């Protein structure tokens, strides 16, 4: 169904055109998120708030990631391409758009019609020698390493980057954008989105694994120049 005034596809029609079924990667109702974000922005503007509004967009996934593999710098899988194109009409207009340096993040931004500048603080976690491998392959070489990674935020997966370092650079990114003003969009990865939410809520880093960030999900943040607030 199309909106009678704008001719744009409504959320349920977007979902139907891309298969119409819920799965572990694209939960039912994902299309509601940008609509709620837009409404929150309008409400803030109506109250005369001078704020920085930051929309975090979780990039689409690759074929390897759909199979639960650790990502390489590869292009998006077919369904992510379809959904990114359709999601474009629901993303708020922004005066600045930033994107992680990975191919999948930049491809997501392009498909959404966003002209984005690369910002390296938005990069995905570095998984070291685990990149490109399946979890069972990692366990075969390093038994118990996956459990250690989930239990200890300071653990370096595959000799790569620990969550503590991801959290630190994410916090610095948020601090640098707190007084920017206007509407910002950042296309990034689950590790950055999760640690951003943890930073804003002042939650322990061990809560990282209790946050689910589906592909192409949107998180709305607001700053009054002194602090960030998470809007749901």
KEPA-407233 format. One record per residue (C-alpha): residue number from 1; residue in one letter; x, y, z. Coordinates in pm, whole numbers, plus 32768, in hexadecimal, padded with zeros to 4 digits. Each point is the difference from the previous one (the first is absolute). Example, Ala and Ser with C-alpha at 12.3 -4.5 7.8 and 13.67 -1.06 7.14 Angstrom:
2
<r><resi>1</resi><resn>A</resn><east>84CE</east><north>7E3E</north><up>830C</up></r>
<r><resi>2</resi><resn>S</resn><east>8089</east><north>8158</north><up>7FBE</up></r>
END
This chain:
232
<r><resi>1</resi><resn>X</resn><east>8000</east><north>8000</north><up>8000</up></r>
<r><resi>2</resi><resn>X</resn><east>8078</east><north>8161</north><up>7FB2</up></r>
<r><resi>3</resi><resn>X</resn><east>7FBF</east><north>813B</north><up>80C4</up></r>
<r><resi>4</resi><resn>X</resn><east>7EF1</east><north>80BB</north><up>7F41</up></r>
<r><resi>5</resi><resn>X</resn><east>80B1</east><north>8151</north><up>8014</up></r>
<r><resi>6</resi><resn>X</resn><east>816D</east><north>7FA4</north><up>7FD3</up></r>
<r><resi>7</resi><resn>X</resn><east>7FED</east><north>7EC1</north><up>7F36</up></r>
<r><resi>8</resi><resn>X</resn><east>8104</east><north>7F64</north><up>80E7</up></r>
<r><resi>9</resi><resn>X</resn><east>7FEC</east><north>7E93</north><up>8061</up></r>
<r><resi>10</resi><resn>X</resn><east>7F7B</east><north>7FC4</north><up>815E</up></r>
<r><resi>11</resi><resn>X</resn><east>80CD</east><north>7F2D</north><up>80F1</up></r>
<r><resi>12</resi><resn>X</resn><east>7F34</east><north>7EBE</north><up>7FE0</up></r>
<r><resi>13</resi><resn>X</resn><east>801B</east><north>800F</north><up>7E86</up></r>
<r><resi>14</resi><resn>X</resn><east>817A</east><north>8029</north><up>8015</up></r>
<r><resi>15</resi><resn>X</resn><east>8011</east><north>7ECD</north><up>80DF</up></r>
<r><resi>16</resi><resn>X</resn><east>7F1C</east><north>7F35</north><up>7F19</up></r>
<r><resi>17</resi><resn>X</resn><east>80CD</east><north>8052</north><up>7ECC</up></r>
<r><resi>18</resi><resn>X</resn><east>8139</east><north>7F7C</north><up>80A6</up></r>
<r><resi>19</resi><resn>X</resn><east>7F6E</east><north>7EB0</north><up>805B</up></r>
<r><resi>20</resi><resn>X</resn><east>7F0B</east><north>8057</north><up>8113</up></r>
<r><resi>21</resi><resn>X</resn><east>8082</east><north>7F09</north><up>8101</up></r>
<r><resi>22</resi><resn>X</resn><east>80B6</east><north>8038</north><up>8145</up></r>
<r><resi>23</resi><resn>X</resn><east>8159</east><north>7F67</north><up>802C</up></r>
<r><resi>24</resi><resn>X</resn><east>811C</east><north>801B</north><up>80F8</up></r>
<r><resi>25</resi><resn>X</resn><east>80A7</east><north>8118</north><up>7F3C</up></r>
<r><resi>26</resi><resn>X</resn><east>7ED6</east><north>80DA</north><up>7FA2</up></r>
<r><resi>27</resi><resn>X</resn><east>7EFA</east><north>7FF6</north><up>811A</up></r>
<r><resi>28</resi><resn>X</resn><east>7E94</east><north>8045</north><up>7FAF</up></r>
<r><resi>29</resi><resn>X</resn><east>7FB2</east><north>8172</north><up>8027</up></r>
<r><resi>30</resi><resn>X</resn><east>815F</east><north>8082</north><up>7FAE</up></r>
<r><resi>31</resi><resn>X</resn><east>7F5E</east><north>80FC</north><up>7F13</up></r>
<r><resi>32</resi><resn>X</resn><east>7F56</east><north>80B2</north><up>8126</up></r>
<r><resi>33</resi><resn>X</resn><east>814B</east><north>807F</north><up>808B</up></r>
<r><resi>34</resi><resn>X</resn><east>8040</east><north>811F</north><up>7F09</up></r>
<r><resi>35</resi><resn>X</resn><east>7E95</east><north>806E</north><up>801B</up></r>
<r><resi>36</resi><resn>X</resn><east>801C</east><north>801B</north><up>817B</up></r>
<r><resi>37</resi><resn>X</resn><east>814C</east><north>80B8</north><up>7FDD</up></r>
<r><resi>38</resi><resn>X</resn><east>7F63</east><north>8103</north><up>7F18</up></r>
<r><resi>39</resi><resn>X</resn><east>7EE0</east><north>803A</north><up>80F1</up></r>
<r><resi>40</resi><resn>X</resn><east>80F2</east><north>8035</north><up>8121</up></r>
<r><resi>41</resi><resn>X</resn><east>80C0</east><north>8104</north><up>7F36</up></r>
<r><resi>42</resi><resn>X</resn><east>7EC1</east><north>80BE</north><up>7FAF</up></r>
<r><resi>43</resi><resn>X</resn><east>7F9C</east><north>7FFE</north><up>8170</up></r>
<r><resi>44</resi><resn>X</resn><east>8153</east><north>8088</north><up>806A</up></r>
<r><resi>45</resi><resn>X</resn><east>7FEE</east><north>8116</north><up>7EFC</up></r>
<r><resi>46</resi><resn>X</resn><east>7E9E</east><north>805B</north><up>8072</up></r>
<r><resi>47</resi><resn>X</resn><east>8084</east><north>8038</north><up>8160</up></r>
<r><resi>48</resi><resn>X</resn><east>8109</east><north>80F0</north><up>7F7F</up></r>
<r><resi>49</resi><resn>X</resn><east>8124</east><north>7F26</north><up>8068</up></r>
<r><resi>50</resi><resn>X</resn><east>8154</east><north>805E</north><up>7F75</up></r>
<r><resi>51</resi><resn>X</resn><east>8095</east><north>7EA8</north><up>7FEA</up></r>
<r><resi>52</resi><resn>X</resn><east>80EC</east><north>7F20</north><up>7F44</up></r>
<r><resi>53</resi><resn>X</resn><east>7F40</east><north>7EDB</north><up>7F73</up></r>
<r><resi>54</resi><resn>X</resn><east>80CF</east><north>7ED1</north><up>7F9F</up></r>
<r><resi>55</resi><resn>X</resn><east>7F6C</east><north>7ED4</north><up>7F4E</up></r>
<r><resi>56</resi><resn>X</resn><east>80DC</east><north>7ECA</north><up>8011</up></r>
<r><resi>57</resi><resn>X</resn><east>7FBF</east><north>7F14</north><up>7EDD</up></r>
<r><resi>58</resi><resn>X</resn><east>807A</east><north>7E9C</north><up>8023</up></r>
<r><resi>59</resi><resn>X</resn><east>8087</east><north>7F91</north><up>7EAE</up></r>
<r><resi>60</resi><resn>X</resn><east>7F78</east><north>7EDC</north><up>7F3B</up></r>
<r><resi>61</resi><resn>X</resn><east>80A7</east><north>7EAD</north><up>8013</up></r>
<r><resi>62</resi><resn>X</resn><east>80CB</east><north>7F27</north><up>7F15</up></r>
<r><resi>63</resi><resn>X</resn><east>7FC0</east><north>7E9B</north><up>7F96</up></r>
<r><resi>64</resi><resn>X</resn><east>810E</east><north>7F8A</north><up>80F4</up></r>
<r><resi>65</resi><resn>X</resn><east>7F62</east><north>80C1</north><up>8121</up></r>
<r><resi>66</resi><resn>X</resn><east>7EAA</east><north>7F66</north><up>7FBA</up></r>
<r><resi>67</resi><resn>X</resn><east>80A6</east><north>7EB0</north><up>8043</up></r>
<r><resi>68</resi><resn>X</resn><east>808A</east><north>8089</north><up>814C</up></r>
<r><resi>69</resi><resn>X</resn><east>8163</east><north>8024</north><up>7F7C</up></r>
<r><resi>70</resi><resn>X</resn><east>80F0</east><north>8111</north><up>806F</up></r>
<r><resi>71</resi><resn>X</resn><east>7FF6</east><north>810D</north><up>7EF2</up></r>
<r><resi>72</resi><resn>X</resn><east>80F9</east><north>804D</north><up>7EF2</up></r>
<r><resi>73</resi><resn>X</resn><east>7FF1</east><north>8140</north><up>7F33</up></r>
<r><resi>74</resi><resn>X</resn><east>7EFC</east><north>7F76</north><up>7F10</up></r>
<r><resi>75</resi><resn>X</resn><east>7ECC</east><north>808A</north><up>7F4C</up></r>
<r><resi>76</resi><resn>X</resn><east>7E9E</east><north>7FE8</north><up>8086</up></r>
<r><resi>77</resi><resn>X</resn><east>7F26</east><north>7ECE</north><up>7FD0</up></r>
<r><resi>78</resi><resn>X</resn><east>7ED0</east><north>801D</north><up>7F1B</up></r>
<r><resi>79</resi><resn>X</resn><east>7EF6</east><north>803D</north><up>8108</up></r>
<r><resi>80</resi><resn>X</resn><east>80C8</east><north>8112</north><up>80AA</up></r>
<r><resi>81</resi><resn>X</resn><east>801D</east><north>80AE</north><up>7EAF</up></r>
<r><resi>82</resi><resn>X</resn><east>7E87</east><north>7FF3</north><up>7FCD</up></r>
<r><resi>83</resi><resn>X</resn><east>7FAE</east><north>807C</north><up>815E</up></r>
<r><resi>84</resi><resn>X</resn><east>8102</east><north>8119</north><up>7FFB</up></r>
<r><resi>85</resi><resn>X</resn><east>7F67</east><north>808A</north><up>7EC1</up></r>
<r><resi>86</resi><resn>X</resn><east>7EA2</east><north>7FF8</north><up>8091</up></r>
<r><resi>87</resi><resn>X</resn><east>806A</east><north>808F</north><up>814F</up></r>
<r><resi>88</resi><resn>X</resn><east>808B</east><north>8138</north><up>7F56</up></r>
<r><resi>89</resi><resn>X</resn><east>7EB1</east><north>80B4</north><up>7FF5</up></r>
<r><resi>90</resi><resn>X</resn><east>7FD6</east><north>7FEA</north><up>817C</up></r>
<r><resi>91</resi><resn>X</resn><east>8152</east><north>8088</north><up>8070</up></r>
<r><resi>92</resi><resn>X</resn><east>7FF8</east><north>8169</north><up>8082</up></r>
<r><resi>93</resi><resn>X</resn><east>80A6</east><north>810F</north><up>7F32</up></r>
<r><resi>94</resi><resn>X</resn><east>8153</east><north>8054</north><up>8090</up></r>
<r><resi>95</resi><resn>X</resn><east>80F9</east><north>811A</north><up>7FE5</up></r>
<r><resi>96</resi><resn>X</resn><east>8120</east><north>7F0B</north><up>8035</up></r>
<r><resi>97</resi><resn>X</resn><east>8026</east><north>7E8E</north><up>7FB6</up></r>
<r><resi>98</resi><resn>X</resn><east>8121</east><north>7F27</north><up>8076</up></r>
<r><resi>99</resi><resn>X</resn><east>8050</east><north>7E98</north><up>7FAA</up></r>
<r><resi>100</resi><resn>X</resn><east>80EC</east><north>7EEE</north><up>8073</up></r>
<r><resi>101</resi><resn>X</resn><east>811A</east><north>7FAB</north><up>7F0D</up></r>
<r><resi>102</resi><resn>X</resn><east>7F8A</east><north>7E9B</north><up>7FB8</up></r>
<r><resi>103</resi><resn>X</resn><east>7F72</east><north>7FA4</north><up>7EAC</up></r>
<r><resi>104</resi><resn>X</resn><east>7EB5</east><north>7F8B</north><up>8093</up></r>
<r><resi>105</resi><resn>X</resn><east>7FCC</east><north>8144</north><up>80C3</up></r>
<r><resi>106</resi><resn>X</resn><east>8053</east><north>80DC</north><up>7ED6</up></r>
<r><resi>107</resi><resn>X</resn><east>7F23</east><north>7F2C</north><up>7F1F</up></r>
<r><resi>108</resi><resn>X</resn><east>7EE3</east><north>8022</north><up>80FC</up></r>
<r><resi>109</resi><resn>X</resn><east>8024</east><north>817B</north><up>8002</up></r>
<r><resi>110</resi><resn>X</resn><east>8009</east><north>800F</north><up>7E84</up></r>
<r><resi>111</resi><resn>X</resn><east>7ECA</east><north>7F28</north><up>7FD9</up></r>
<r><resi>112</resi><resn>X</resn><east>7F48</east><north>80E1</north><up>80F5</up></r>
<r><resi>113</resi><resn>X</resn><east>8057</east><north>812C</north><up>7F28</up></r>
<r><resi>114</resi><resn>X</resn><east>80EB</east><north>8095</north><up>8103</up></r>
<r><resi>115</resi><resn>X</resn><east>8136</east><north>80C6</north><up>7FA2</up></r>
<r><resi>116</resi><resn>X</resn><east>80E1</east><north>7FA2</north><up>8121</up></r>
<r><resi>117</resi><resn>X</resn><east>815F</east><north>8052</north><up>8076</up></r>
<r><resi>118</resi><resn>X</resn><east>80D3</east><north>7EE5</north><up>808E</up></r>
<r><resi>119</resi><resn>X</resn><east>803D</east><north>8018</north><up>8178</up></r>
<r><resi>120</resi><resn>X</resn><east>80F1</east><north>7EFB</north><up>8087</up></r>
<r><resi>121</resi><resn>X</resn><east>7F72</east><north>8009</north><up>8161</up></r>
<r><resi>122</resi><resn>X</resn><east>7ECD</east><north>7F52</north><up>7F6F</up></r>
<r><resi>123</resi><resn>X</resn><east>80C6</east><north>7ED0</north><up>7F88</up></r>
<r><resi>124</resi><resn>X</resn><east>7F9D</east><north>7EA1</north><up>8069</up></r>
<r><resi>125</resi><resn>X</resn><east>80B7</east><north>7F43</north><up>8110</up></r>
<r><resi>126</resi><resn>X</resn><east>8145</east><north>7F68</north><up>7F84</up></r>
<r><resi>127</resi><resn>X</resn><east>7FE6</east><north>7E87</north><up>802E</up></r>
<r><resi>128</resi><resn>X</resn><east>8168</east><north>7FB8</north><up>7FA2</up></r>
<r><resi>129</resi><resn>X</resn><east>803D</east><north>7EA4</north><up>7F71</up></r>
<r><resi>130</resi><resn>X</resn><east>7E95</east><north>7FA5</north><up>8046</up></r>
<r><resi>131</resi><resn>X</resn><east>7F8B</east><north>80D5</north><up>7EDC</up></r>
<r><resi>132</resi><resn>X</resn><east>7F6B</east><north>7F2A</north><up>7EED</up></r>
<r><resi>133</resi><resn>X</resn><east>7FE3</east><north>7ECE</north><up>80E0</up></r>
<r><resi>134</resi><resn>X</resn><east>7ECF</east><north>7F49</north><up>8087</up></r>
<r><resi>135</resi><resn>X</resn><east>7FDE</east><north>7FD7</north><up>817B</up></r>
<r><resi>136</resi><resn>X</resn><east>8043</east><north>7E89</north><up>7FF0</up></r>
<r><resi>137</resi><resn>X</resn><east>8143</east><north>8044</north><up>7F42</up></r>
<r><resi>138</resi><resn>X</resn><east>806F</east><north>80F1</north><up>8111</up></r>
<r><resi>139</resi><resn>X</resn><east>7FAC</east><north>7F04</north><up>8111</up></r>
<r><resi>140</resi><resn>X</resn><east>80BD</east><north>7EEC</north><up>7F49</up></r>
<r><resi>141</resi><resn>X</resn><east>8140</east><north>80CF</north><up>800C</up></r>
<r><resi>142</resi><resn>X</resn><east>7FC6</east><north>80B5</north><up>814B</up></r>
<r><resi>143</resi><resn>X</resn><east>7F17</east><north>7F33</north><up>80E1</up></r>
<r><resi>144</resi><resn>X</resn><east>7F47</east><north>80DB</north><up>80F9</up></r>
<r><resi>145</resi><resn>X</resn><east>8062</east><north>8144</north><up>7F55</up></r>
<r><resi>146</resi><resn>X</resn><east>7E9D</east><north>8065</north><up>7FA1</up></r>
<r><resi>147</resi><resn>X</resn><east>7F89</east><north>7FD6</north><up>8167</up></r>
<r><resi>148</resi><resn>X</resn><east>8129</east><north>80C8</north><up>807C</up></r>
<r><resi>149</resi><resn>X</resn><east>7FAF</east><north>8117</north><up>7F0A</up></r>
<r><resi>150</resi><resn>X</resn><east>7E97</east><north>8015</north><up>8077</up></r>
<r><resi>151</resi><resn>X</resn><east>8063</east><north>7FF7</north><up>816E</up></r>
<r><resi>152</resi><resn>X</resn><east>8119</east><north>8102</north><up>7FFD</up></r>
<r><resi>153</resi><resn>X</resn><east>7FDB</east><north>8155</north><up>7F50</up></r>
<r><resi>154</resi><resn>X</resn><east>817C</east><north>8023</north><up>8005</up></r>
<r><resi>155</resi><resn>X</resn><east>8033</east><north>7EBC</north><up>7F3C</up></r>
<r><resi>156</resi><resn>X</resn><east>809A</east><north>8030</north><up>7EA5</up></r>
<r><resi>157</resi><resn>X</resn><east>7F3F</east><north>7F27</north><up>7F06</up></r>
<r><resi>158</resi><resn>X</resn><east>80F9</east><north>7F62</north><up>7F14</up></r>
<r><resi>159</resi><resn>X</resn><east>8106</east><north>80F1</north><up>8084</up></r>
<r><resi>160</resi><resn>X</resn><east>7F2D</east><north>8123</north><up>7F84</up></r>
<r><resi>161</resi><resn>X</resn><east>7F46</east><north>8115</north><up>80B4</up></r>
<r><resi>162</resi><resn>X</resn><east>7F5E</east><north>7FCC</north><up>8156</up></r>
<r><resi>163</resi><resn>X</resn><east>7EAA</east><north>808C</north><up>8050</up></r>
<r><resi>164</resi><resn>X</resn><east>80A0</east><north>80EE</north><up>80F8</up></r>
<r><resi>165</resi><resn>X</resn><east>80B0</east><north>80B1</north><up>7EE0</up></r>
<r><resi>166</resi><resn>X</resn><east>7EC6</east><north>8003</north><up>7F28</up></r>
<r><resi>167</resi><resn>X</resn><east>7F42</east><north>809D</north><up>8121</up></r>
<r><resi>168</resi><resn>X</resn><east>810D</east><north>8108</north><up>8034</up></r>
<r><resi>169</resi><resn>X</resn><east>8006</east><north>8074</north><up>7E96</up></r>
<r><resi>170</resi><resn>X</resn><east>7E84</east><north>7FFA</north><up>7FED</up></r>
<r><resi>171</resi><resn>X</resn><east>7FE8</east><north>80DB</north><up>8137</up></r>
<r><resi>172</resi><resn>X</resn><east>80FB</east><north>80F3</north><up>7F6A</up></r>
<r><resi>173</resi><resn>X</resn><east>7F36</east><north>800F</north><up>7EBE</up></r>
<r><resi>174</resi><resn>X</resn><east>7EC0</east><north>804E</north><up>80BE</up></r>
<r><resi>175</resi><resn>X</resn><east>80AF</east><north>810A</north><up>80D0</up></r>
<r><resi>176</resi><resn>X</resn><east>8085</east><north>80A5</north><up>7EC4</up></r>
<r><resi>177</resi><resn>X</resn><east>7EA2</east><north>8012</north><up>7F69</up></r>
<r><resi>178</resi><resn>X</resn><east>7F44</east><north>806F</north><up>8138</up></r>
<r><resi>179</resi><resn>X</resn><east>8002</east><north>8174</north><up>7FA5</up></r>
<r><resi>180</resi><resn>X</resn><east>7FF6</east><north>7FDC</north><up>7E84</up></r>
<r><resi>181</resi><resn>X</resn><east>7E95</east><north>806E</north><up>7FDF</up></r>
<r><resi>182</resi><resn>X</resn><east>7F03</east><north>7F98</north><up>7EFB</up></r>
<r><resi>183</resi><resn>X</resn><east>7FB5</east><north>7EA6</north><up>7F78</up></r>
<r><resi>184</resi><resn>X</resn><east>811F</east><north>7F09</north><up>7FD7</up></r>
<r><resi>185</resi><resn>X</resn><east>7FFE</east><north>7EA0</north><up>7F74</up></r>
<r><resi>186</resi><resn>X</resn><east>810F</east><north>7EFD</north><up>803E</up></r>
<r><resi>187</resi><resn>X</resn><east>8002</east><north>7EB5</north><up>7F43</up></r>
<r><resi>188</resi><resn>X</resn><east>80C7</east><north>7F0D</north><up>80D1</up></r>
<r><resi>189</resi><resn>X</resn><east>800C</east><north>7EA2</north><up>8099</up></r>
<r><resi>190</resi><resn>X</resn><east>7F60</east><north>7F43</north><up>8123</up></r>
<r><resi>191</resi><resn>X</resn><east>8137</east><north>8020</north><up>80DC</up></r>
<r><resi>192</resi><resn>X</resn><east>7FF3</east><north>817C</north><up>7FE8</up></r>
<r><resi>193</resi><resn>X</resn><east>7E86</east><north>8015</north><up>802B</up></r>
<r><resi>194</resi><resn>X</resn><east>8008</east><north>7F1E</north><up>8133</up></r>
<r><resi>195</resi><resn>X</resn><east>811F</east><north>80B7</north><up>80A8</up></r>
<r><resi>196</resi><resn>X</resn><east>7F58</east><north>814E</north><up>7FB3</up></r>
<r><resi>197</resi><resn>X</resn><east>7EC8</east><north>7F91</north><up>80B9</up></r>
<r><resi>198</resi><resn>X</resn><east>80D0</east><north>7F7C</north><up>8122</up></r>
<r><resi>199</resi><resn>X</resn><east>80BC</east><north>814C</north><up>8016</up></r>
<r><resi>200</resi><resn>X</resn><east>7EC2</east><north>80D0</north><up>8002</up></r>
<r><resi>201</resi><resn>X</resn><east>7F58</east><north>7F26</north><up>8107</up></r>
<r><resi>202</resi><resn>X</resn><east>813F</east><north>7FE8</north><up>80D2</up></r>
<r><resi>203</resi><resn>X</resn><east>7FCD</east><north>7E88</north><up>8000</up></r>
<r><resi>204</resi><resn>X</resn><east>8115</east><north>7F01</north><up>803F</up></r>
<r><resi>205</resi><resn>X</resn><east>80B2</east><north>7F86</north><up>7EC9</up></r>
<r><resi>206</resi><resn>X</resn><east>7F9E</east><north>7E9D</north><up>805A</up></r>
<r><resi>207</resi><resn>X</resn><east>7E9D</east><north>805D</north><up>7F95</up></r>
<r><resi>208</resi><resn>X</resn><east>807E</east><north>800B</north><up>7E97</up></r>
<r><resi>209</resi><resn>X</resn><east>7F7C</east><north>7EA3</north><up>7FB9</up></r>
<r><resi>210</resi><resn>X</resn><east>7EA3</east><north>805D</north><up>807A</up></r>
<r><resi>211</resi><resn>X</resn><east>7FCC</east><north>80FA</north><up>7EE5</up></r>
<r><resi>212</resi><resn>X</resn><east>7F7E</east><north>7F8B</north><up>7EAF</up></r>
<r><resi>213</resi><resn>X</resn><east>8047</east><north>80DA</north><up>7ECF</up></r>
<r><resi>214</resi><resn>X</resn><east>7F59</east><north>7F76</north><up>7EC6</up></r>
<r><resi>215</resi><resn>X</resn><east>8084</east><north>805E</north><up>7EA7</up></r>
<r><resi>216</resi><resn>X</resn><east>7F80</east><north>8152</north><up>7F87</up></r>
<r><resi>217</resi><resn>X</resn><east>7F71</east><north>8057</north><up>8154</up></r>
<r><resi>218</resi><resn>X</resn><east>7FFD</east><north>816D</north><up>806C</up></r>
<r><resi>219</resi><resn>X</resn><east>804C</east><north>8092</north><up>8156</up></r>
<r><resi>220</resi><resn>X</resn><east>7FA4</east><north>816B</north><up>804A</up></r>
<r><resi>221</resi><resn>X</resn><east>80D9</east><north>80CF</north><up>80EB</up></r>
<r><resi>222</resi><resn>X</resn><east>7FD0</east><north>8167</north><up>8076</up></r>
<r><resi>223</resi><resn>X</resn><east>80ED</east><north>80F2</north><up>80A6</up></r>
<r><resi>224</resi><resn>X</resn><east>7FB7</east><north>814F</north><up>80A6</up></r>
<r><resi>225</resi><resn>X</resn><east>8178</east><north>804B</north><up>7FE8</up></r>
<r><resi>226</resi><resn>X</resn><east>803F</east><north>7F76</north><up>815D</up></r>
<r><resi>227</resi><resn>X</resn><east>7F9A</east><north>7E93</north><up>7FE0</up></r>
<r><resi>228</resi><resn>X</resn><east>7F77</east><north>7EFB</north><up>7F12</up></r>
<r><resi>229</resi><resn>X</resn><east>7EA7</east><north>7F69</north><up>8031</up></r>
<r><resi>230</resi><resn>X</resn><east>7F88</east><north>7EBD</north><up>7F64</up></r>
<r><resi>231</resi><resn>X</resn><east>7EAA</east><north>801C</north><up>7F5A</up></r>
<r><resi>232</resi><resn>X</resn><east>7F2E</east><north>7EC7</north><up>7FCB</up></r>
END
